[in-house]
Amino acid sequence: MTVTLLVTVIAAIIIITAVWKIHPLPVLLLGGFLFGVCNDYGFLETLNLISAGFGNTIKSIGLVIIAGTVIGVFMEQRGALKVIAQKIIKLTGEKHTPLAMSIIGYVVSICIFCDSAFIILIGLWKKIGKMAFLPLAVGATALSMGLFASHCFIPPTPGPLAAMSILGADFGQVLLFGSIAALAATAAGYFYSLYAGKDEVLEEGELSAEKTEKEISFQYHWSIAFLPIVIPLVLIGANSFTGIFKESLPPVFVKFMACAGHPVTALTVGAFFAVFLIGKCKKKELSVEGLMGKAVLDAANILVITAAGGAFGEVLKKVDFASFLPEKIGNMGVLALLFPLVFASVLKIAQGSSTLAILTAASVTAPMLETLGLSSPVMRALACCAVCCGGMIVSHTNDSFFWVVTRFSGMSVRQGLKLQTLGTLVSGTAAAAVILLLAFVL
């Protein structure tokens, strides 16, 4: 009865959000409420679970999402992203620009949504690709794969953050393992783009990014543009590294690094750099109508969806899903990671949203971590990465990013299915192999 009810609720969520195009917030909240009431939790108990899940999600990742969004908005508007792109292209050389586009996508999508980043950067690729006489389809696909990999794997993007919170995984470990998996996905996507895009001829995009991109002059040394991204990653990484050797380090230093490397602190420092140090900050930019207001609104939209997913997950946590699993599933070892991965990929393929697929899969997986043998800190982090990997497989016609890539690059639907859809399958499969390899080694 419980499993049938869960399948029904999830199917309803998929249909209502993907087919009817209803906003996920009310759908997730109503889905959690109906599941709880129909599963005999009681009216008040279900409401309490939904409220607790909503509030706990906001408490755990709310400030991180806000800070990350502020970083992305200010870096985009100050011209820092364009400087990063140009520097990477200069390092690789024009003939290797598709590789540069993969690297750019991998770096930039850490702080800005892949949809927006693709629109901003595709115009740059079109200019350089034509100058270097390179197939436009190759660079467009390479850029898309790099962007999508980081978006699905590397916090502070909302999917990995939410999965990390629901599964109780360590931020530093998720960041490390997710970065490695995303790098594998990006590399696989790059090689696939070279193979699949070399003979494809693209038409001019529906809306050229060259017309929408603002010509902003970055007035500082190029290295300054990287600071809002690099500094938070260094602080978080240093904190994780300190934790390994904390027994041999001064307690005061360990406490200091725990504070400085906390995700909220690290991202707040990055936001400070983005607002005040990569451009001249004007009072108008900090107003409700300015860049700060835009960042807050963008973050609010992310937060409410993520929190609604947390509320739905809190209701699911009350179910003993472990009792429905085969008795020997705990003996699968690292192959147990395939359960959250496959479940997330089914949700992704069915309804299109990576974030929603990751949220739902993480919520279902969380109560079963002990039974699956994934309850240790390292395996929790890898389970989080497995869920995120499933959220990457595959991007097709029910995914908004699919249409952003095809329309702005000039791909036909056939070309989009060949380059974007199969590309994400190849990238996701490579990432899955790396996650399993990490689990075997660690």
N, C-alpha and C positions, 0 to 999 in steps of 0.2 A: 504493500500500500504506500509506504513512504517513498520508495524508489519511483513508483509510478507517478506519484504526486510531484516529486522533484522534476522528473522528465517533462511532465506536463507544464509545470511553471516555467522551466527554462525554455521549452519550445515556445511558450506564449511570449516570453521576453524577447526571444529572437524575432518572432513574427512581428510583434508590435513595434520594436525599434528598427528592424531592418526593412520590413515591407511597408508598414504603415507610417514609418518615419516619425514616430512619437518620441519626444525627448526621453532619454534613459532615466532621469531623476524620478518622475512619478511611477514609471514602469517598475523600476527596481524596488522602490518602497512598497508599492502595492503587491508586487510578487512576493516579497518577504512576508508581508502581513497575511496574505492568503495562505501561503505555505504554513505559517505558524498556526493560524486558526484552524485550518483543515487538518493539521497534524496534532490537534488536541492540546496545544500549548496553553490555550486560553487567551481571551482578548487582551487582558492587562499584561500578562506575561509576554505576549508577542510585542506589544507596544514598548514595553521596557527593553526588550532585546533590540528592537530597531533603534530606539533612542540611544542605547548604550553603544551599539555598533557605529552609528552615525557620529556620535560625540568622540568616541575613542579614535576613530580614523582621523578626524579633524585634529585631535590632540597630538597624534603621533606624526603626521606628515603635513599638516596644514601650513605651518610656517616655512617648511622646506619648499613646498610648492610655490608659495608666494614669492620667496626669495629667488627661486629659480626662474620664475616668470619675469620678475623685474630685471634679472640679468639678461634674459633673451631679448626683451623689448628695447632696453637701452643699448645693447650691443648692435642690434639691427639698425636703430635709428641714428646711432652715432657713427656708423660706417665701419665699425670694428670687424664685422663679419666679412665685409668686402676685402679689408686689409688682410685678414687671415687667409682668405681664398687666394688672393694675389700672391702672397708670400709662398704658399704651398706650391702653387703653379710655377713660380720662379725657381723653386728648389728642384722640382721634377723635370722642368723643361717643357716646352710646348708640345714636343712630339710624344711626351708621356702624359699629356694632359688628362686622358681618361683615368690614369692612376691617381693623378692629383685630385680629380673630382671625387673619387672614392674616399680618399683621405679627408678631403674637405667635408664630405657628407658625414663621415665618422666623427669628426671633431665638432662641427657646427650643430649637429642634432642633439648634442648633450645639453645645450642651453636654449634651443628654439625648436618649435614643432616642425616635423619633417615637411608638412604641407607648405608652411610659410617659407621655410628654408629653400625648398625646391623652386618656388616661384621667384625668390630673390636671386638664386644662383644659376638658374637655367639660362638666363640672358648672358651671363658671363661666359658660360660654356659655348653658347652659340657663336659669340664673337671669336673666341680663341679657336674653336673647332674649325670654323670656316677659314681662318687665317692659316692654320696648320694643315688644311685639306684632310681632316680626319672625319670619319663617319659620325654624324651627329647622334645617331642611335646608340653608339657605343658609350659616349660620355654621359648621355642622358640616363642610360640604364645604370652605369657605374655610380653616378651621383645618387640616384634613387636608392640603390642597394645600400650604400654607405649611410644615408640618412635614416633609412628604415631600420637598419641594424641597431644603431645607437638609440633610436626612439623606443625600440622594444626592449632593450637590454640594460641600458645604463641610467641609473638614477642621476639627477632628480627628475627625469621624465615620469609622468604620473603612473604608468603601468607598473614598472619595477618598484616604485615607492609603495604603491598600494599592496602589491604582492608581498613585499618585504614586511610590511606592517601586519598583514593577515597571517603570514606564516611564522612570524616571530624570528626573522632572519637578521643577521648582523649587517648593518649598512656597509661597513668596510669590505666584508667578504663578498657581498652582492656586487659591490662596485668593482672589485678585483675580478671575480669570476665572470661577471656580466661584460666587462671590458674585453676580456679574452675571447668570450663567445662571440661578441659583436665584431671583434677583429677578424675572427675566422669567417663569419658571415659576410663581412665586407670583402675579404679576399676572394671568397668563392664567387660573390656577386660580380667582382671586377673581371675575373677570368671568364665567367659566363657572358658578360657583356661583350668582351672581345670576340667570343665565338659566335654569339647569337646576333649581335648588332652590326657586324661588319658588312653585310650585304643588304641591310635594311635602309631604305631611303625615306626620310621623314618630310612631311609637309610643314609649312610654317604653322606654328602653334595657334590655337584659337585666340589666345591673348598673350602677346609677347611680353616677357618679363622685362625686356629692355624699355618698354613704355611705362611700366609700373615702378621700376627701380628708381629711387631717388639718388641723384648724384651728390653724395656727401663726401667732403674732403676730410680725411682723418689727419689731424694736425700734429700727431705725436709719433714717436718712433714705433715701428711695427710691433715690437715686443710688448708694448703696453696693451695692444689689442687682445693679447692672449691672457692677460692677468685675471680677468673675472672668471675664466674657466680654470686656469691652471692653479691658482691659489687655493680654492676650495678643495680640489682634488689632492693637492699636496698636503693640506692640513688633515683631511680625512685619512689619507694613506699613512701619514706619519703617526697618527693616533693608533691605527691598527698595528703598525710596526712596533710602536712603543708597548702596546699590550702584550706582544709576544715576549718581550724582554723586560717586563715590568719588575720582575724579582731582582734584577741586577742594576736597576736604575733608581735614582733618588725619588722618593715618594712625591716630593713637591713637583718634580718635573713630570711625573706620570699624571698627577692631578691636573697640572697645567695643560698637558696635551689632551687629556680627556675633555677638558672644556673647549680648548681651541679646535680640536678635531671633531667635536660634536657636529652632526650634519646641519643643525640650525645655525650654530656659530659660523661654520665654514661657509655656508651659502650666504649668510648675512654679510660676511666680509667680502665675498665675491660681488654681492649686490652693491655694497658701498663703493667698490672699485668701479663698477659699471656706471653708477650714477654720477660719481664725483671726480673720477680720475681718468676716464677715457674720453672726456669731452668737457667743455665748459658748461656747467650746470646752471640753467636759468630757472628762476622762480616759477615761471609758467609751466615748466616741465614737471614740477612737483605738485601741480594743482590737480583737481578732480578731472579737468578737461585735458590735462597734459599727458605725458608719457606715463607718469606714475598712476594716474587714473586708469589709463588703458591697461597697464599691467595688472592692477587690482581687479578690474573687470574680467580680464582673461583668466586670472588665477581663480576667481570666484566660480566661473563656469566649470573649471577643472575640479575644483574642490567639492562642489555639490554632487557631481557625478561619482567621484571617487568615494565620498562619504556615503552615498546611497548604496554603492557596492559593498562598503564595509557593513552597512546596516543589514543588507541581504545576507552577507556572510555570517554575521552574528547569529541570525536565526538558524542558518544551516549548521553552525557549530554545535547546536544542541542535539543534533541527530548523531547516533552512533553508526556512522557509515562503515566502520571497521567490521561490524557483524555481517555485512552483506558481501564482504570480500572472501575469496577462497582461503582456506586455512593455511596453505603453503605460500601465500603471496609474500609473507615476511621473509622467506628464504630466497627471494629473487635477487637480493643484493642491490647493486647499483642499477640494475635493469628496472627496478621499481620506479625510477625517475621517468620511465616511459609513460606511466599512468597519467601524471599531471600534464606531460607534454602532449600526448595524443588527445586528451580531453580538451585542453585549451585550443589545439589546432582544429578540432571538430567545431568548437564554438566559433572560432575565427572564420572558418570557411562558411559556416552557416549564416552568420549575421554581419560579418564585415569589420566590426570595431575591434581593434587589437586590445584597447584598454578594457573594454567590457568583457572580452574573452579571458583576459588575464585575471580580472577581478573575480569573475564567476569561478574559474578553474581553481584559483587560489583558495576561495571560500570553501569549495567542496573538498579540496586536498587537505586543508589545515587539520580537520579532526582525525585524519587517517595517517598522519605522519608517523606516529608511534608504530602502528600496525605495518606500515610499509617499510619500516626500518630507516626512516629519514628524519629522525628526531634530533640527531646530534647537530651542533652549530654549523659544521661544514655542510652536512647533507641538507639542512634547512636552506642554506644559501644556494646550494645547487638545485634544490627543488624549486626555489624561486626562479632561478635561471631557466629551468625546464619549462615552467609555466610561461615565462616570457618568450621562450623559443616557440612554444605552441602558438602564441599570439602573433608570431611572424609568418606562420604557414597557413594559408597563402593569401596574397593580396589580389583580389579579382574584382569583378564588376559591382559587388555590393560594398566595396571599400571606397571611401571618399578619396583616399590617397591615390588609388588606381586612376581615378578620373583627373586628378590634379596632374599626375605624371603624363598621362596620354594627351590631355588638352594643351598643356603648356609646352610640351616638347614637340607636338605635332604628330604623335603616333595615332594610327588607326586602331580600332578595337582589336583587330587581328594582331597587330604589332604589339599592342598592350598585353594581350594574353601570352604572346610568345616571350616578350622581354620582361615585363613586370611580374606577371603571374608565375611563369616558370622560374624566373630569376629569384623570386622570394622563396620558392620551393627549394631550389638549389642552395641558397644562402641559409635557410632554416635547417636544412639537412646537415650542412657542414657544421653549423653551430651545435646541433644536437650531438653530433659525433664528438665534438670537443668537450661538451659537458659530460658525456659518459666517460670520456678518457680522463678528465679531471677527477671524476668520482672514483675510477679504478686506481689512479695514482695516489689520491689523498685518502 
